[in-house]
Amino acid sequence: MQREMPFLLQVKDMDNAPDELIKKCRHGLDAIRLCIQLSGHTHEFLCDELNIDKGHFSRIMQGKAWFPDTKRIELMNLCGNRAPAQFDALMTGCELVELSKDAKIRELEAQLAALRTAA
């Protein structure tokens, strides 16, 4: 089977999962399950895209095998949400901040400072 090159795939914007759902996750696997559930993708689609054996993926979802750490970012990109990263941040007392928002905030703060000095 021929696969598309990753840079040719349309990447949908990644969103945060609802905080109230992240807080209900008991462990990392719950966050992975939530990520998948929110995406609406089938397990078969994700197995094919992530190149994970269907039997192994089934064992992962049952908690009998580990999700490959090297595939977490790819999973979040495919699913369009950050549920696993949000769970990690919550469990370590941190908060996720989108980098593009940081740049926009700095730009707006610079504009505000310029306006204050001009007045």
C-alpha positions as CSV (number, residue, x, y, z in Angstrom):
1,M,0.0,0.0,0.0
2,Q,1.4,3.4,-1.0
3,R,1.3,6.1,1.8
4,E,1.1,9.8,1.3
5,M,4.0,11.9,2.3
6,P,3.2,13.6,5.7
7,F,3.8,17.1,4.3
8,L,1.2,16.6,1.7
9,L,-1.5,15.7,4.2
10,Q,-3.9,18.5,5.3
11,V,-3.1,19.3,8.9
12,K,-6.2,20.4,10.7
13,D,-5.8,23.0,13.5
14,M,-5.1,21.4,16.9
15,D,-7.4,22.4,19.7
16,N,-7.4,21.8,23.4
17,A,-9.7,19.2,24.7
18,P,-12.3,20.5,27.2
19,D,-10.7,20.9,30.6
20,E,-13.5,19.2,32.4
21,L,-12.9,16.0,30.4
22,I,-9.1,16.2,31.0
23,K,-9.7,16.4,34.7
24,K,-11.7,13.2,34.6
25,C,-8.8,11.2,33.1
26,R,-7.3,8.9,35.7
27,H,-4.1,8.2,33.8
28,G,-2.3,8.8,30.5
29,L,-4.2,6.0,28.7
30,D,-7.5,7.7,29.5
31,A,-6.1,10.9,27.9
32,I,-5.1,8.9,24.8
33,R,-8.6,7.3,24.6
34,L,-10.2,10.8,25.0
35,C,-8.0,12.2,22.2
36,I,-9.2,9.4,19.9
37,Q,-12.8,9.7,21.0
38,L,-12.9,13.5,20.4
39,S,-11.4,13.0,16.9
40,G,-14.2,10.7,15.6
41,H,-11.6,8.6,13.8
42,T,-11.9,4.8,13.8
43,H,-9.2,2.7,15.4
44,E,-8.6,1.1,12.0
45,F,-7.8,4.5,10.5
46,L,-5.4,5.4,13.3
47,C,-3.7,2.0,13.1
48,D,-3.1,2.6,9.4
49,E,-1.9,6.2,9.8
50,L,0.3,5.5,12.8
51,N,1.6,2.2,11.4
52,I,0.6,0.3,14.5
53,D,-0.5,-3.3,14.3
54,K,-4.3,-3.6,14.9
55,G,-3.8,-6.3,17.5
56,H,-1.3,-4.2,19.4
57,F,-3.6,-1.2,19.2
58,S,-6.4,-3.2,20.6
59,R,-4.2,-4.3,23.5
60,I,-3.2,-0.6,24.1
61,M,-6.9,0.4,24.3
62,Q,-7.5,-2.4,26.8
63,G,-4.6,-1.2,28.9
64,K,-2.6,-4.4,28.2
65,A,0.1,-2.7,26.2
66,W,1.8,0.7,26.1
67,F,1.1,3.3,23.5
68,P,4.4,4.1,21.7
69,D,5.8,7.3,23.1
70,T,7.3,8.2,19.7
71,K,3.7,8.3,18.2
72,R,2.0,10.6,20.7
73,I,2.6,13.8,18.8
74,E,1.5,12.2,15.5
75,L,-1.6,10.9,17.3
76,M,-2.5,14.4,18.5
77,N,-1.9,15.9,15.1
78,L,-4.1,13.2,13.5
79,C,-6.8,13.6,16.1
80,G,-6.6,17.4,16.1
81,N,-6.5,17.8,19.9
82,R,-3.9,17.9,22.7
83,A,-5.6,15.7,25.3
84,P,-2.5,13.7,26.2
85,A,-0.3,16.8,26.5
86,Q,-3.0,18.6,28.5
87,F,-3.2,15.6,30.9
88,D,0.6,15.6,31.3
89,A,0.6,19.3,32.0
90,L,-2.2,19.0,34.5
91,M,-0.5,16.1,36.3
92,T,2.7,18.1,36.6
93,G,1.1,21.4,37.7
94,C,1.8,23.1,34.4
95,E,-0.3,24.9,31.8
96,L,0.0,24.6,28.1
97,V,0.5,27.8,26.2
98,E,0.3,27.9,22.4
99,L,3.4,29.4,20.9
100,S,1.6,31.3,18.2
101,K,-0.5,33.0,21.0
102,D,2.7,34.0,22.8
103,A,4.0,35.7,19.7
104,K,0.7,37.6,19.3
105,I,0.7,38.6,22.9
106,R,4.2,40.0,22.7
107,E,3.2,41.9,19.5
108,L,0.1,43.4,21.1
109,E,2.1,44.3,24.3
110,A,4.7,46.1,22.1
111,Q,1.9,48.0,20.3
112,L,0.3,49.0,23.6
113,A,3.7,50.2,25.0
114,A,4.2,52.3,21.8
115,L,0.7,53.8,22.2
116,R,1.4,54.7,25.8
117,T,4.7,56.4,25.1
118,A,3.1,58.3,22.2
119,A,0.3,59.7,24.4
